[in-house]
Amino acid sequence: MNTFDVRCISSLAEIKAGQWDALLIENHPLLSHAFLYALEKHGCLTEQSGWVPRYLLVEERGELLAAMPLYEKTNSWGEFVFDHTWADAYARYGEPYYPKLVASIPFTPVFAQKLLLRPGWEDEVYPVLLNGALQLAKQLGSSSLHILFPLDSEQQFLQQQGLIARHDCQYHWHNAGYVTFDEFLQTLQRKKRKNISRERRKVGEAGIRFRCLNGDTATVQDWEDFTGFYNLTYERKWGAPVFNQDFFQDVAKNLGERMILILADKGTNCIAGALMYRSDRVLYGRHWGCCEYHDALHFETCYYQGIEYCIKHGIELFEPGAQGPHKLARGFEPTRTHSSHWLADQRFVPAVKQFCTDETRAVDQHIADAKMHSAYRE
């Protein structure tokens, strides 16, 4: 019988990058030691931002077998699975909802492992990871445990263990083996095809040209430009920017070709940019910003340039980010997302279960309606 050691660490500095990354499938950039540790090093995860690292490790004879990217949260910011109504319900009953424990990639709503482990150990180690996370939640006095955007196999296991399932919808683009962007366009309805062509033409007629760079080829000036665009986006939304230029450059140095930077130039000026990451088969759109407004510039920079990259490099799937029904008309398709939840106070469980049941019904209807308005020809 295997004897596992379970422990919690407060920083990835306590573990070697190679040990952590050996647990990842598909060479996932956003779960990498380089990405997560850079969040720590450059001040993106702080008590002020509400993200405190509580990484969970499972070891056997000193060898790392499994882990969870866990964070103690004092707010619900940067999760993209919105539970403010749950927090309000706790407050009305005079109970604290924070702190809570979250398994997530901070500020990143993408499908990815949340139960990291070596292949073949699922049956033995999945229960150890979950039990370790529940025990940690109790030790920290957390109201709840939330596992956000797990893989389908992980979600299935978590539901079997009695966690509450929650669902939402994102819009993803699927590569059907296209050779060119025009070949992709030919699969769309005539009206949608003409609209995309018109949007791309407007950007071109404005004299805007694009550069597709990566972590190895982008310069310090490129990252300075992009950081400025990123900050402007947050200022316009009355939010506080999380990332900074030192973070971007650090991750670029370590991820290289897995970090994609699209920059838009008008004349000698760089006016917009979009940041993406890629695994072996998926492109993840993350951030964008601009210093000049041009019609359709956002769609071109964030969507069409990403689709072209996928076609050129044989990437199967493009996840451009959360929300956005406007993506439907541009070739993206509705995709169900999921998360799993455990509440320490059983008095709230029936109400939360009913909330999630009602919400799932609404999400199902939304997806059905969206499919009726697909951009693709039948």
C-alpha positions as CSV (number, residue, x, y, z in Angstrom):
1,M,0.0,0.0,0.0
2,N,1.3,3.4,-1.0
3,T,2.1,6.0,1.7
4,F,1.8,9.6,0.5
5,D,3.0,12.7,2.1
6,V,0.8,15.8,1.6
7,R,2.0,19.3,2.3
8,C,1.3,22.9,1.5
9,I,3.9,25.4,0.3
10,S,3.5,29.2,0.1
11,S,5.8,29.7,-2.9
12,L,6.9,27.8,-6.0
13,A,10.4,28.9,-5.1
14,E,10.3,25.9,-2.8
15,I,10.1,23.4,-5.7
16,K,12.2,22.9,-8.8
17,A,10.6,24.0,-12.1
18,G,11.3,20.6,-13.7
19,Q,9.4,18.7,-10.9
20,W,6.3,20.9,-11.3
21,D,6.3,20.9,-15.1
22,A,6.7,17.1,-15.2
23,L,3.1,16.9,-14.0
24,L,1.7,19.0,-16.9
25,I,0.0,17.6,-20.0
26,E,0.1,19.3,-23.4
27,N,3.0,21.5,-22.3
28,H,0.5,24.0,-20.8
29,P,2.1,27.4,-20.7
30,L,-0.3,29.0,-18.2
31,L,0.2,26.2,-15.6
32,S,4.0,26.2,-16.0
33,H,6.3,26.9,-13.1
34,A,7.7,29.9,-15.1
35,F,4.2,31.5,-15.4
36,L,2.9,30.9,-11.9
37,Y,6.2,31.8,-10.2
38,A,6.5,35.0,-12.2
39,L,3.1,36.0,-10.8
40,E,4.7,35.7,-7.3
41,K,8.0,37.4,-8.1
42,H,6.5,40.5,-9.8
43,G,3.8,41.3,-7.2
44,C,0.8,40.0,-9.1
45,L,-0.3,37.8,-6.2
46,T,-0.6,39.7,-2.9
47,E,-2.8,39.9,0.1
48,Q,-4.0,43.2,-1.4
49,S,-5.1,41.6,-4.6
50,G,-6.7,38.7,-2.7
51,W,-4.5,35.9,-4.0
52,V,-2.3,34.1,-1.5
53,P,-0.5,30.9,-2.8
54,R,-1.2,27.7,-1.0
55,Y,0.2,25.1,-3.4
56,L,-0.7,21.5,-2.4
57,L,1.9,18.8,-3.0
58,V,1.6,15.0,-2.8
59,E,4.9,13.2,-2.5
60,E,6.1,9.6,-2.1
61,R,9.6,9.1,-0.6
62,G,10.4,12.7,-1.5
63,E,9.4,12.4,-5.1
64,L,6.6,14.7,-6.4
65,L,3.6,12.8,-7.7
66,A,0.9,15.4,-7.8
67,A,0.0,19.0,-7.0
68,M,-2.8,21.6,-7.0
69,P,-2.5,25.3,-7.8
70,L,-4.4,26.4,-4.8
71,Y,-4.9,30.0,-3.6
72,E,-6.4,31.5,-0.5
73,K,-8.8,34.2,-1.6
74,T,-10.2,37.2,0.3
75,N,-12.3,38.4,-2.6
76,S,-13.8,37.0,-5.9
77,W,-11.7,39.1,-8.2
78,G,-9.9,37.5,-11.2
79,E,-11.7,34.1,-11.1
80,F,-14.3,34.4,-13.9
81,V,-16.7,32.1,-12.1
82,F,-18.8,34.7,-10.3
83,D,-20.0,33.9,-6.8
84,H,-20.9,37.4,-5.5
85,T,-24.5,36.3,-4.8
86,W,-23.2,33.4,-2.7
87,A,-21.0,35.9,-0.7
88,D,-24.1,38.2,-0.3
89,A,-26.1,35.2,1.0
90,Y,-23.5,34.4,3.6
91,A,-23.4,38.1,4.7
92,R,-27.2,38.3,5.1
93,Y,-26.9,35.3,7.5
94,G,-24.0,36.9,9.4
95,E,-21.5,34.3,8.2
96,P,-18.1,35.1,6.6
97,Y,-17.6,33.9,3.0
98,Y,-14.0,34.9,2.9
99,P,-11.4,33.5,3.1
100,K,-12.1,30.7,0.6
101,L,-9.8,28.3,-1.2
102,V,-9.6,28.3,-5.0
103,A,-7.9,25.9,-7.4
104,S,-7.3,28.1,-10.4
105,I,-4.8,29.8,-12.7
106,P,-5.0,33.4,-11.3
107,F,-6.8,35.8,-13.6
108,T,-7.0,33.1,-16.3
109,P,-10.3,31.5,-17.4
110,V,-9.0,28.6,-19.5
111,F,-9.5,24.8,-19.4
112,A,-6.5,23.2,-17.8
113,Q,-5.5,20.6,-15.2
114,K,-6.3,21.5,-11.6
115,L,-5.4,18.1,-10.3
116,L,-1.8,17.8,-11.5
117,L,-0.3,14.4,-11.4
118,R,1.7,11.8,-13.3
119,P,-0.3,9.8,-15.8
120,G,-1.5,6.5,-14.5
121,W,-1.9,7.6,-10.9
122,E,-5.4,9.0,-11.2
123,D,-7.2,6.2,-9.2
124,E,-4.8,6.4,-6.3
125,V,-3.9,10.1,-6.2
126,Y,-7.0,12.0,-7.2
127,P,-8.7,11.2,-3.8
128,V,-5.5,12.1,-2.0
129,L,-5.4,15.5,-3.7
130,L,-9.0,16.3,-3.0
131,N,-8.9,15.2,0.6
132,G,-5.7,17.2,1.1
133,A,-7.5,20.3,-0.4
134,L,-10.5,19.8,1.9
135,Q,-8.3,19.4,4.9
136,L,-6.4,22.5,4.0
137,A,-9.6,24.5,3.6
138,K,-10.7,23.4,7.1
139,Q,-7.3,24.3,8.6
140,L,-7.4,27.8,7.0
141,G,-11.0,28.4,8.2
142,S,-12.1,28.7,4.6
143,S,-15.8,28.8,3.9
144,S,-15.5,26.8,0.7
145,L,-13.3,25.1,-2.0
146,H,-13.7,26.0,-5.6
147,I,-12.1,24.2,-8.5
148,L,-12.4,26.3,-11.6
149,F,-12.2,25.3,-15.3
150,P,-10.9,21.7,-14.7
151,L,-10.5,19.1,-17.4
152,D,-13.6,17.0,-18.2
153,S,-12.1,14.0,-16.5
154,E,-11.4,16.0,-13.4
155,Q,-14.9,17.4,-13.3
156,Q,-16.3,14.0,-13.6
157,F,-14.3,12.7,-10.6
158,L,-15.2,15.8,-8.5
159,Q,-18.9,15.3,-9.2
160,Q,-18.6,11.7,-8.2
161,Q,-17.2,12.8,-4.9
162,G,-20.3,15.0,-4.3
163,L,-19.0,18.4,-5.2
164,I,-21.5,20.8,-6.6
165,A,-21.2,21.3,-10.4
166,R,-21.6,24.7,-12.0
167,H,-21.7,25.6,-15.7
168,D,-21.2,28.6,-17.9
169,C,-20.5,29.3,-21.6
170,Q,-17.5,30.5,-23.6
171,Y,-16.9,30.8,-27.3
172,H,-14.1,28.8,-28.9
173,W,-12.8,28.4,-32.5
174,H,-12.1,24.9,-33.9
175,N,-9.6,24.3,-36.7
176,A,-11.1,21.9,-39.2
177,G,-7.7,21.4,-40.9
178,Y,-7.9,24.7,-42.8
179,V,-4.9,25.5,-45.1
180,T,-5.8,29.2,-45.5
181,F,-8.0,31.8,-43.8
182,D,-10.0,32.1,-47.0
183,E,-10.7,28.3,-46.8
184,F,-12.1,28.9,-43.3
185,L,-14.2,31.8,-44.6
186,Q,-15.8,29.6,-47.3
187,T,-17.4,27.5,-44.5
188,L,-19.3,30.5,-43.2
189,Q,-22.7,31.9,-44.2
190,R,-22.4,34.5,-47.0
191,K,-23.4,37.4,-44.7
192,K,-20.9,36.5,-42.0
193,R,-18.2,35.9,-44.5
194,K,-18.7,39.3,-46.1
195,N,-18.8,41.0,-42.7
196,I,-15.4,39.5,-41.7
197,S,-13.9,40.4,-45.1
198,R,-15.2,43.9,-44.7
199,E,-13.8,44.3,-41.2
200,R,-10.4,43.0,-42.3
201,R,-10.4,45.3,-45.3
202,K,-11.2,48.4,-43.1
203,V,-8.2,47.7,-40.9
204,G,-5.9,47.3,-43.9
205,E,-7.3,50.5,-45.6
206,A,-6.4,52.4,-42.4
207,G,-2.8,51.6,-43.1
208,I,-2.5,49.2,-40.1
209,R,0.0,46.3,-40.4
210,F,0.6,43.4,-38.0
211,R,3.7,41.7,-36.5
212,C,3.4,38.3,-35.0
213,L,6.2,37.9,-32.4
214,N,6.9,35.5,-29.6
215,G,8.8,35.5,-26.3
216,D,12.1,35.0,-28.2
217,T,11.7,37.7,-30.8
218,A,9.8,40.5,-29.0
219,T,12.1,43.3,-27.8
220,V,12.1,45.4,-24.6
221,Q,10.4,48.2,-26.6
222,D,7.7,45.8,-27.8
223,W,6.9,44.8,-24.2
224,E,6.9,48.4,-23.1
225,D,4.4,49.2,-25.9
226,F,2.2,46.3,-25.0
227,T,2.2,47.0,-21.3
228,G,1.1,50.5,-22.0
229,F,-1.9,49.2,-24.1
230,Y,-2.7,46.7,-21.4
231,N,-2.7,49.4,-18.7
232,L,-5.0,51.6,-20.9
233,T,-7.5,48.9,-21.1
234,Y,-7.8,48.6,-17.4
235,E,-7.9,52.4,-16.9
236,R,-10.8,52.6,-19.3
237,K,-12.7,49.9,-17.4
238,W,-12.0,51.5,-14.0
239,G,-9.9,48.5,-12.9
240,A,-6.5,48.0,-11.5
241,P,-3.9,46.3,-13.8
242,V,-2.5,43.1,-12.4
243,F,0.5,42.4,-14.6
244,N,3.5,44.6,-15.3
245,Q,6.3,44.8,-17.8
246,D,8.7,42.9,-15.6
247,F,6.2,40.0,-15.4
248,F,5.7,39.9,-19.2
249,Q,9.4,40.0,-19.9
250,D,10.2,37.3,-17.3
251,V,7.6,35.0,-18.7
252,A,8.7,35.7,-22.3
253,K,12.3,34.8,-21.4
254,N,11.1,31.4,-20.0
255,L,8.3,30.5,-22.4
256,G,9.8,31.6,-25.6
257,E,7.7,30.4,-28.6
258,R,4.8,29.5,-26.3
259,M,4.1,33.2,-25.7
260,I,2.7,35.0,-28.7
261,L,2.5,38.8,-29.1
262,I,0.5,40.4,-31.9
263,L,1.4,44.0,-32.5
264,A,-0.4,46.5,-34.8
265,D,1.6,49.3,-36.4
266,K,0.4,52.4,-38.2
267,G,3.2,54.0,-39.9
268,T,6.1,54.1,-37.5
269,N,3.8,53.9,-34.4
270,C,2.7,50.8,-32.6
271,I,-1.0,51.4,-31.7
272,A,-2.4,48.1,-30.4
273,G,-1.4,44.6,-29.2
274,A,-2.8,41.3,-28.1
275,L,-1.1,38.7,-25.9
276,M,-1.7,35.0,-26.4
277,Y,-0.2,31.7,-25.2
278,R,0.0,28.4,-26.9
279,S,0.3,24.8,-25.7
280,D,0.9,21.9,-28.1
281,R,-2.7,22.1,-29.5
282,V,-4.4,25.1,-28.1
283,L,-4.0,28.9,-28.5
284,Y,-5.2,31.0,-25.5
285,G,-6.1,34.6,-26.0
286,R,-5.5,36.7,-22.9
287,H,-5.0,40.5,-23.0
288,W,-5.4,43.3,-25.5
289,G,-5.2,47.1,-25.6
290,C,-4.8,50.0,-28.0
291,C,-3.9,53.7,-27.9
292,E,-5.9,54.6,-31.1
293,Y,-9.5,53.6,-32.0
294,H,-10.0,52.1,-35.4
295,D,-13.1,50.3,-36.6
296,A,-12.7,46.5,-36.3
297,L,-9.2,46.8,-34.9
298,H,-10.1,44.7,-31.8
299,F,-11.6,41.9,-33.9
300,E,-8.6,41.8,-36.2
301,T,-6.0,41.9,-33.5
302,C,-7.6,39.5,-31.0
303,Y,-9.5,37.1,-33.3
304,Y,-8.5,37.1,-36.9
305,Q,-4.8,37.2,-36.2
306,G,-5.3,34.4,-33.7
307,I,-7.2,32.3,-36.2
308,E,-4.5,32.9,-38.9
309,Y,-1.9,31.8,-36.4
310,C,-3.8,28.6,-35.6
311,I,-4.2,27.8,-39.3
312,K,-0.5,28.4,-40.1
313,H,0.8,26.4,-37.1
314,G,-1.8,23.6,-37.1
315,I,-3.3,24.5,-33.7
316,E,-6.5,22.7,-33.1
317,L,-8.4,25.0,-30.8
318,F,-8.5,28.8,-30.0
319,E,-9.8,29.9,-26.7
320,P,-10.0,33.7,-26.9
321,G,-11.2,34.4,-23.4
322,A,-14.3,34.6,-21.3
323,Q,-17.8,35.9,-22.4
324,G,-18.5,37.5,-25.7
325,P,-21.5,36.5,-27.8
326,H,-20.1,38.8,-30.5
327,K,-17.6,36.1,-31.2
328,L,-20.4,33.9,-32.6
329,A,-20.6,35.9,-35.8
330,R,-16.9,35.5,-36.3
331,G,-16.6,31.7,-36.4
332,F,-16.4,30.9,-32.7
333,E,-18.8,28.4,-31.2
334,P,-20.5,28.1,-27.8
335,T,-18.7,25.8,-25.4
336,R,-19.9,24.7,-22.0
337,T,-17.5,25.4,-19.2
338,H,-17.6,23.9,-15.7
339,S,-16.4,24.2,-12.1
340,S,-16.8,22.3,-8.9
341,H,-17.6,23.6,-5.4
342,W,-17.6,22.4,-1.8
343,L,-19.1,24.4,1.1
344,A,-18.1,23.8,4.7
345,D,-21.4,25.0,6.1
346,Q,-24.0,22.5,5.0
347,R,-26.9,24.8,5.7
348,F,-26.1,26.7,2.4
349,V,-25.7,23.5,0.3
350,P,-29.4,23.1,-0.8
351,A,-29.8,26.7,-1.9
352,V,-26.5,26.7,-3.8
353,K,-27.4,23.4,-5.5
354,Q,-30.7,24.9,-6.6
355,F,-29.0,28.0,-7.8
356,C,-26.6,25.9,-9.9
357,T,-29.4,23.8,-11.3
358,D,-31.4,26.9,-12.4
359,E,-28.2,28.4,-13.8
360,T,-27.3,25.3,-15.8
361,R,-30.8,25.3,-17.3
362,A,-30.3,28.9,-18.4
363,V,-26.8,28.1,-19.8
364,D,-28.2,25.1,-21.8
365,Q,-30.9,27.4,-23.3
366,H,-28.2,30.0,-24.1
367,I,-26.0,27.5,-25.9
368,A,-29.0,26.1,-27.8
369,D,-30.0,29.6,-28.9
370,A,-26.4,30.4,-29.9
371,K,-26.2,27.3,-32.0
372,M,-29.3,28.4,-33.9
373,H,-27.3,31.5,-34.9
374,S,-24.1,29.8,-35.9
375,A,-22.0,31.6,-38.5
376,Y,-21.4,28.4,-40.3
377,R,-23.3,27.0,-43.3
378,E,-25.3,23.9,-42.6
